[in-house]
């Protein structure tokens, strides 16, 4: 997919006022990777995403995305939020939602072009919703809405896809369908996925970023199969007490 890293961070720090969120972060994500991001609430995951998306600027250090400053690369980065809930009374079709991803992509003003609409249908084909383009977005199921948001992100011909807990609130079966779609998309783009689902991370990904206490630590996911106290601290952002269960139950139902 290219020799230039998808994301390269060198000595980056960021604060909200006097509150230091990230400090001295060094990180490289290569093009073609599928990286999970985990960590405690308030640990800095959302801030890291906003820096990658170019919505925030580091206080110290540098961040480049696809070889350019993050803000300049933003049009090549697709973003899928946790949820998107427009007023159901607003007459918005599925196709309308996906076409939002083309806003700002064409020159000048005016209606969407034939090319925009062709790309919209291609994106819907990718996520398996091409036959529902004219249906009201409000009538879609939760899983279909999430696939629609993925289509909205990729219709801009993104090279990097960033997702913030896209399967929260979905049934397990629908969650598996969305994650299978992401694995398919990873064949042509880099993916960064914030999640609390360690089962998916350990079963499906090779790399996890643990974001907590101002740091971003990269681990191979094979390490999660043999959790240590240090790794648990990285994952959960503090000291934890582990209780080991070594007893086994016999066929008779007793210990």
N, C-alpha and C positions, 0 to 999 in steps of 0.2 A: 504493500500500500504506500510505501515511501520511506525514505531514510530519516526525514525530519520527524522528531517526536510529536505525538498528538498534544501532549502537555509537558512542558519543562519548567520546573520551579527551582529557583536558586536563592536560598537565604531569605525566603519571603516571610514577612510578618504583617499582621493586620490587627488593629484595635478599634473598638467602638468607644471613643472617649478615653478614659483611663483603664478600660477593661480590655486586657490583652487576650485576643481570641486565638490567634495563630502566631507562632514564634519560631523563626529560623527554620522554616520548612524547606527541605530539599526533596525533590520528587521528579521522576521521569516516567511518563506513560507512553509507551511506543504505539505507533499506529497499528491497528488490528487487534489490540488487546481488548478484553472484556473484564473490567475491574469492578469489584464490589467495594462499597464504602460503608463501614459500620462504625458505631461509637455511641456513647450515651447522649441523651437529649441535652442540648446546650453545649455539646463538646466541640462544635465548630464545623459540622458537616455542611450545613446550609451556607455558612460563610465561604467555605472552600468552593462550593458549587458556584456561588455568585462571583467569586474571583475568576473562576474558569470561564464563566459566561461573559465576563467583562462588565458586569454590573457594579463591581467594586474595584477599587485600585489599591494595591498593596501599599502599606506605609514604608516598608523596607524590602529590599531584594527585588527580584523580577519574576514575572510569569509570562511565558509565551505559549500560544496555542496555535498549532499547525505552522509553527515557524514565525509567527507574528505576534505583536501585542494582543492580549486577549480581546480588547474592544474592537480591534480591526478585523479579527477573525470571526466575530460573532455571527456573521451571515452564513458561515459554514458549520455552525454548531446548532444542532436541534435540541430543544428542551421540552421535557414532558413533566409537568407538575404533578403533585399528588392527586389533585382533582381540579376539575373545571366545571363550574355549575352556573351556566347562564340562566337568566329568568326563563322558566319554561313557557311563559306566555309570549316570548319573543319568537317570531316565526323563522327560526334558524334551522336549515337542513344540515345533514351530515356533510354534504359537499361544501356548504358555506364554512363550516368549522375548519375543514381541512384547508380550504383556500386561504384562511388567515395566515397560514405558513408562507404564503407567497407575497404578503404585504411587504412593501419596501424592496422587493427583489427586482421589479421591472422599472424601467425609466419612465419618468413623467407620471401623470395622473390619469384617472379614467377607469373603466371597467376592466376586469380580468381578461387577459388575452386568451386566444385559443390554445396557445402553448401552456399557459397557467392551468387551464381546465384539463388539458391532456395529462399534465403532471399530477394533477389532483386525482384523476382516475387511475393512473399508474400506482400512486401511493395507496389508494383504497384497494386496488388489486393485490398489492403486497400484503396488506393486513386482512384480506379476505372479506372486504365489505363493499366491493365495487357495485353489487346489485342493490345497494341501499343508499346510494348517493343522494337521492331526492327525498329521503324520509326525514321527518323531524328529528333533530338531535335529541330532543327531550324524550322521545319514544324508545330510545335505545337502552339496552341493559347496561349494567355497570361494566361488564367485560367489553362490550362493544364500544362503549364510550372511551375506555382506556385505549383500545386499539385505534380509535379515531384520533386520539391525541398523539399517538405514535405516528400515524399517517400525517398529521399536521406538522410534526417535527421533521419528518424525512422528505416532505414535499419540496422543501427548500434545497434539496440535493445536498444535504448535510454530509460532512465527512466524520463528524464527531457527534454522538448522541448522548445527552446527559439526562438521567431520569431520577426523580426524587420520590422514592417509595411508590412505584406505579401500581403495585398489587395490593395496597392497603384496602381492606374491606371487601376484597373479592373472594368468592368461594374457591376452595382448593383446586377444583377442576378447571375453573376459569383462570386462576392464577397460573396453573401449569401451561395453559394455552398461550397466555401472554409471554411467559418466560421462554417458551419454545419459539415464539415469533422473534424475540430478542436474540436468541442464539442464531436464528436464520439471518437476521440483519447484521450480525457481527461478522458475517462472511464478507461484507463490503464496507463496513465502517467500524470505528472504534466506539466502545460503549463504556460509560461510567454510570454505575447504578448504586444509588443509596438504598439500603435495605436493612431491615431488622431480622430478615429470614436467614439465619446461619445455616439451616439445612440446605437451602438453595446455593448459598455461597460455597459450602464445602463440597456439594455434589456436582456443581456445574462450572465453577470458575477456578482459575489457577492462582489468582492474586486477590488479596483483600487489603484495603487501606483502613487502618484503625485511627480514627480522629478523636483525640481527647486531650484535655489538659494542655492545649496549645500546640500539640505535636501531631504529625501525620507519619505513622509507621507502616511500612509495607511488609506484608507477610505472605509467603506462599500458603495457599489454603490447606495443603497437606498438614501444616502445623496445627490446624484447628482440630484435627482428629486426635491429637494428643495434647490437650490443653495444659499449660503450666500456669503457675500463679502470675508470672510476669505477663503472659499473653492475655490472661483474663483481665488484668489491670488495664492493658491497652484497649481491650474490647469494651470494658464496662466503665472505665474512667475512675476507678477507685479500688480500694481493698475489698476483697470478698471472702466469705467463709465457705469453703467447699466441704461437703459431707460425702464421704465415699461409701458406696454400698457394694459390699463384696458378697453378701449372702445370696444363696441360690435357693430356689424353690424346687422341691421334689415333685415327682408326678403325683404323689399322694396329696399335694397341696400344703405340706408343712415345710418349715425351714430345715 
